[in-house]
């Protein structure tokens, strides 16, 4: 099974191509120009590096956010266009799940992403090897509410640490560990273990119903898009 995977929820464009469970090639690119001008050349470059053509792909996986509204739209629109053109299946996954997959081994994990306005996107997980079990909803809340819901030893990951690391260290009932900033973004290569079983069981998403995971209310999204 040949899969093309992308995540566009952050300022890093992440693209990967896999064959069955093996990653053939991946690229994480810090964007220096608009995503709509970078995404197809990056996809073509990664595919070319595998010796595979677009027509040999069996399906697509995409990170749905939460994250940058505009980038998520561009990424999802690109994948939808390829899905419609090739008539191949697609599966969408929260980018918070991808972020948590950066943590190695088994641990409690809290993915923490800056949502601005003194809020964070967050989710609490139990990670057991390559298996990821979600222990909370996908949250849009303040850091204090996140910390009230967790206890014990837990690994924190995400760009929210830039703002809230000191507060986490002072929190009672938590023994925190922190993932380095260089590994604190969603990587498309981790879509493969998250979606492979669903592809095998043909539990695909309906492409016309696949939308970005925003979490912000609609009226906030409209305001944000006008700025």
Secondary structure, 3 states (H helix, E strand, C coil): CEEEEEECCCCEEEEEEEECCEEEEEEEEECCCCHHHHHHHHHHHHHHHHCCCHHHCCEEEEECCCCCHHHHHHHHHHHHHHHHHHCCEEEEECHHHHHHCCCCCCEEEEEEEEEECCEEEEEEEEEECCEEEECCCCEEECHHHHHHCCCEEEEEECCCHHHHHHHHHHCCCEEEEECCHHHCCCCHHHHHHHHHHHHHCCCCECHHHCCCCCCCCHHHHHHHHHC
